[in-house]
Amino acid sequence: MRKLVLAVLAIMACAIPLETASAARARLGHVFAQGNAADEASQIFARLVKERTNGEIDITVFPNSQLGGDEALGRDLSRGGLDFAFLNIGSLSGLDPLLDIHYLPYIATTPQQVDRIFYNLEGILQRTLTGTLARHNMVALAYFELDFRAVTNSRQPVNTAADLRGLKIRVPGSAAIRSFFEAAGAQAVTMPMPNLFVALQQGTVDGQDNGASITYNSRLFEAQRYMTLTNHVYAMGSVTVSSRFWNSLAEDKRAIVRQAALDAARQGNALNRAANEEFLQKLRAGGVNIVVPGREAMAEFARIGQVGWQKLESVYGADRLAELRREMAAAAKAE
């Protein structure tokens, strides 16, 4: 009887589809609210990977900081405790100061400049970020758009740089962004994204500097009255996988996962850009006063932004910044 049972079990095991029997289950975390373009891109990525591997890699997405803020996600990826993340890598300068080099103020001021500088596979930004992540046991598969960052607050309209003085502004863990607000006379308060909404509600901070899509989708606008379109930083994230998980994949699976990340990032970027004006309209409808600075005011914001470039040259390296400036000049000339 025992031999018969074992034989039946063996036959049943052989009947199980290979993709089910050998499915690699993975977790993907990010801080973005459901419906945000980055969240949509993460869902597209998980779907494409499952479809293209015939179910052999099955990724579950945990949005909205369910697995922690960017700092926690990056730490878990580096240690191999998390498989994938759509990371705001500019928040990880505590892990490595080079990871927010792309958050230097006013690297790009138009979408065309953004595409030529930030999404250049051979450019200094992607080379620096990809290499730095690799040193911390993370593999950058693709880069995706967050938004041009703006300034929101609950106290007063920010028409000029002088209006930032004395405001307590929450910033991510980015030395570059911190330097911008400190140079303007604001008090920069580093805080993980999951803590931000309550801090705005309770008045722990006066404002924050996410762009329109994140400010709306994360409901931050409910505790804010003013938004100024400073565009002081273009925010770019990374579709990132832990080296532990990456090294467990065969070469053909790696190629599929990388291409899925590139495809998902492109689709997410298109969604984000198409929806930007819609988010601004929703913020206005939600009671937020949108301020568009004039030319002189923007020139002053840009001048203040140069303080960070000078202050952080020793951190990012003079050679890197010189190469970045050359890329900026070429991108501006090409317009």
C-alpha positions in Angstrom: 0.0 0.0 0.0 2.8 2.4 0.9 4.5 1.8 -2.4 1.3 2.5 -4.2 0.9 5.9 -2.4 4.4 6.8 -3.2 3.9 6.0 -6.9 0.8 8.1 -7.0 2.5 11.1 -5.4 5.4 10.8 -7.8 3.0 10.8 -10.8 1.2 13.9 -9.4 4.5 15.7 -8.9 5.4 15.1 -12.5 2.1 16.6 -13.5 2.7 19.9 -11.8 3.6 22.6 -14.5 7.3 23.6 -14.3 6.5 27.3 -13.9 4.4 26.6 -10.8 6.8 24.1 -9.3 9.8 26.3 -9.7 8.3 29.8 -9.4 10.5 32.3 -7.7 8.4 34.5 -5.5 9.7 38.0 -4.9 8.7 41.1 -3.0 8.8 44.7 -4.4 8.4 47.7 -2.1 8.0 51.4 -2.7 6.8 54.5 -1.0 4.4 55.8 -3.6 0.6 55.9 -3.2 -1.5 53.6 -5.3 -2.4 55.4 -8.6 0.9 57.3 -8.7 2.7 56.8 -12.0 5.6 55.1 -10.2 3.1 52.7 -8.6 1.6 52.0 -12.0 5.0 51.3 -13.4 5.8 48.9 -10.6 2.6 47.0 -11.3 3.4 46.9 -15.0 6.9 45.6 -14.2 5.6 42.8 -12.0 3.0 41.8 -14.7 5.6 41.9 -17.5 8.0 39.8 -15.6 5.4 37.2 -14.8 4.1 37.0 -18.4 7.5 36.9 -20.0 8.9 34.2 -17.7 5.7 32.1 -17.9 5.1 32.5 -14.2 8.6 31.5 -13.2 9.1 34.8 -11.4 6.1 36.1 -9.5 6.6 39.6 -7.9 4.2 40.9 -5.3 4.1 44.7 -5.1 3.8 46.5 -1.7 3.1 50.2 -2.3 2.6 53.2 -0.1 5.5 52.5 2.4 4.1 49.2 3.5 7.6 47.8 3.8 9.1 51.1 5.0 10.5 54.3 3.6 13.2 54.6 1.0 16.0 54.4 3.6 14.6 51.1 5.0 14.0 49.7 1.5 17.5 50.5 0.4 19.0 49.0 3.6 16.9 45.8 3.1 17.9 45.5 -0.5 21.6 45.9 0.4 21.3 43.2 3.0 19.3 40.8 0.7 16.2 41.0 2.9 14.1 42.5 0.1 14.1 41.5 -3.6 13.0 44.6 -5.6 12.2 48.2 -5.0 11.2 51.3 -7.0 13.6 53.5 -5.0 13.9 57.2 -4.6 17.6 56.8 -4.5 18.2 60.4 -3.7 17.0 59.6 -0.2 19.9 57.2 0.4 22.8 59.6 0.8 23.1 58.3 4.4 24.1 54.9 2.8 26.4 56.6 0.3 26.8 60.3 -0.4 27.1 59.7 -4.1 23.5 58.5 -4.3 22.1 62.0 -4.4 24.4 63.5 -7.0 21.5 63.8 -9.3 19.7 66.0 -6.8 22.0 68.9 -7.2 19.8 71.9 -8.0 18.9 72.9 -11.5 20.8 70.3 -13.5 18.0 70.4 -16.0 15.1 72.9 -16.5 13.1 71.3 -19.3 12.0 67.8 -20.2 14.3 67.8 -23.2 17.3 68.5 -21.0 16.1 65.8 -18.6 16.0 63.2 -21.2 19.5 64.1 -22.5 21.1 64.2 -19.1 19.3 61.9 -16.7 18.3 59.1 -19.1 21.6 58.9 -20.9 22.9 55.4 -20.2 26.5 56.5 -20.7 26.1 59.8 -18.9 27.8 60.7 -15.6 24.6 60.5 -13.5 23.6 56.9 -14.5 27.2 55.7 -14.4 27.7 57.1 -10.9 24.4 55.9 -9.5 24.6 52.4 -11.0 28.2 51.9 -9.9 27.5 53.2 -6.4 24.4 51.0 -6.0 26.5 48.0 -7.1 29.0 48.6 -4.4 26.1 48.3 -1.9 24.8 45.0 -3.3 22.1 46.5 -5.5 21.6 46.3 -9.2 20.0 49.3 -11.0 17.8 47.8 -13.8 16.3 51.1 -15.1 15.6 54.7 -14.1 12.2 56.3 -13.9 10.7 59.7 -13.4 9.3 61.1 -10.2 8.9 64.8 -11.0 10.3 68.2 -10.9 10.2 69.1 -7.2 8.2 72.1 -5.9 7.8 73.8 -2.5 4.6 73.5 -0.6 3.8 75.0 2.8 1.0 76.0 5.1 2.1 79.5 6.2 2.7 81.8 3.2 3.1 82.1 -0.5 6.7 81.6 -1.7 7.0 84.1 -4.5 10.8 84.7 -4.1 13.7 82.9 -2.4 13.4 85.4 0.5 10.0 83.9 1.4 11.6 80.6 2.3 13.5 82.2 5.2 12.4 80.7 8.5 10.2 78.0 7.0 10.6 74.4 8.3 10.8 72.3 5.2 10.8 68.5 5.3 13.5 67.1 3.0 14.5 63.5 2.1 17.9 62.2 3.2 19.6 64.2 0.5 22.6 66.5 1.2 22.0 68.3 -2.1 18.4 69.2 -1.4 19.2 70.2 2.2 21.9 72.5 0.9 19.4 74.3 -1.3 17.0 75.1 1.4 19.6 76.0 4.0 21.2 78.4 1.5 17.8 80.1 1.2 17.5 80.5 4.9 14.9 77.7 5.5 15.2 75.1 8.2 15.6 71.7 6.4 14.3 68.8 8.4 15.2 65.3 7.2 12.3 62.9 7.6 11.2 59.6 6.1 8.3 59.8 3.7 6.0 57.6 5.8 6.1 60.2 8.6 5.5 63.3 6.5 1.7 63.6 6.3 1.3 63.5 10.1 4.2 66.0 10.5 2.4 68.4 8.2 -0.9 68.0 10.0 0.6 68.6 13.4 2.8 71.5 12.3 6.1 69.7 13.1 7.1 71.1 9.7 5.6 73.9 7.6 6.1 72.3 4.2 7.8 69.8 1.9 9.2 69.7 -1.6 7.6 66.9 -3.6 6.1 67.7 -7.0 2.5 67.8 -8.1 1.9 64.1 -8.5 3.3 62.9 -5.2 1.8 65.9 -3.3 -1.6 65.0 -4.7 -1.5 61.2 -4.6 0.0 61.0 -1.1 -2.7 63.5 0.1 0.0 65.9 1.4 -2.0 68.8 -0.1 -4.7 68.3 2.6 -2.3 69.9 5.1 -0.8 72.6 2.7 -2.1 75.9 1.3 0.6 77.0 -1.1 2.7 75.4 -3.8 5.5 77.2 -5.7 6.8 75.6 -8.9 10.5 76.1 -8.2 11.5 73.0 -10.2 14.7 73.2 -8.1 15.4 69.5 -8.5 14.5 66.9 -11.0 13.7 63.7 -9.1 14.6 60.3 -10.7 14.2 56.9 -9.1 15.7 53.5 -9.8 14.1 50.1 -10.5 16.4 48.2 -8.2 17.0 44.5 -7.4 19.1 43.0 -4.6 22.3 41.4 -5.7 21.3 38.3 -3.8 18.2 37.8 -5.9 19.8 38.9 -9.1 22.7 36.4 -8.7 20.1 33.6 -8.2 18.7 34.2 -11.7 19.9 32.5 -14.9 21.2 34.8 -17.6 18.0 34.5 -19.7 15.9 35.4 -16.8 18.1 38.4 -16.0 17.6 39.7 -19.6 13.9 39.4 -19.3 13.8 41.2 -15.9 16.0 44.0 -17.1 14.0 44.6 -20.3 10.7 44.5 -18.3 12.1 47.2 -16.0 13.1 49.4 -19.0 9.7 48.9 -20.6 7.8 49.6 -17.3 9.9 52.7 -16.6 9.2 54.2 -20.1 5.5 53.6 -19.7 5.5 55.1 -16.2 7.4 58.2 -17.4 4.9 58.8 -20.2 2.0 58.5 -17.8 3.6 60.9 -15.4 4.3 63.6 -17.9 0.8 63.3 -19.4 -0.8 63.7 -16.0 1.2 66.6 -14.6 -1.1 69.4 -15.6 -4.1 67.3 -14.4 -2.5 67.0 -10.9 -1.9 70.8 -10.8 -5.6 71.3 -11.5 -6.6 68.8 -8.8 -4.4 70.6 -6.3 -6.0 73.9 -7.2 -9.4 72.3 -6.8 -8.3 71.0 -3.4 -7.6 74.6 -2.2 -3.9 74.9 -2.9 -2.7 78.3 -4.3 -0.2 77.5 -7.1 2.6 80.1 -7.5 4.6 80.3 -10.7 7.7 82.3 -10.0 8.7 85.0 -12.5 12.0 85.1 -14.4 13.9 87.2 -11.8 12.7 85.0 -9.0 13.7 81.8 -10.8 17.2 83.3 -11.5 17.6 83.9 -7.8 16.5 80.3 -6.9 19.1 79.1 -9.4 21.8 81.3 -7.9 21.1 79.9 -4.5 21.2 76.4 -5.9 24.8 77.0 -6.9 25.8 77.2 -3.2 25.2 73.4 -3.0 27.3 72.7 -6.0 30.2 74.5 -4.4 29.7 73.1 -0.9 29.4 69.5 -2.1 32.1 69.4 -4.7 34.4 67.5 -2.4 31.7 64.9 -1.8 30.7 64.3 -5.4 34.2 64.9 -6.9 35.3 67.8 -9.0 35.8 65.6 -12.1 32.3 64.3 -11.9 30.8 67.7 -11.6 32.9 69.0 -14.5 31.6 66.2 -16.7 28.1 66.9 -15.5 28.4 70.6 -16.4 29.6 69.7 -19.9 26.6 67.5 -20.3 24.3 70.3 -19.1 25.9 72.7 -21.6 25.5 70.3 -24.5 21.8 69.6 -23.5 21.0 73.3 -23.3 22.7 74.0 -26.7 20.8 71.2 -28.4 17.4 72.8 -27.6 
